[in-house]
Amino acid sequence: LFLRAEEMEALLMEDFLLDLTAFDELGRVDQLVVKVHGKSEKAQAQGPVVLTLWRLNSHPMLCPVRALFLYVARSGITKGYLFGPKSVIDRLDMEPVSLD
C-alpha cells in the first residue's frame, strides 16, 4: 500500500474487507483488501478507495500481508485503530520470527 502517514494511522481493523479476501489452496491469504479514507474534502466527497495488498511469496521477509498478520497477532488488536496508542506498540514481542 502506498499511503501517507496520516492515512496509515487512520486505518481501522474494520477497514479490511474480509469478504473480498482471497485464499490459496492451503488456506493462506493471497490478497487482502482494505478501504482507505482520504483526509481532504475532495477525497472525502469521493468516498473511500479500495486497495489490494498481495502476498509476496518470492520474498517472505518483505511480504506486507505476513508482516501485517504478525503485527495484528502480536498486538492483540481486534477492533478499532490498526496502529493504536504507543502503549500497544511498546508491549509487542520483538523476538525474531520466521515468516515462511
Buried (B, 14 or more C-beta within 10 A) or exposed (E): EEBEEEBEEBBBBEBBBEEEBEEEEEEEBBBBBBBBBBEEEEBEEEEEEEBBBEBBEEEBEEBEBBBBBBBBEBBEBEEEBBBBEEEBEEEEEEEEEEBE
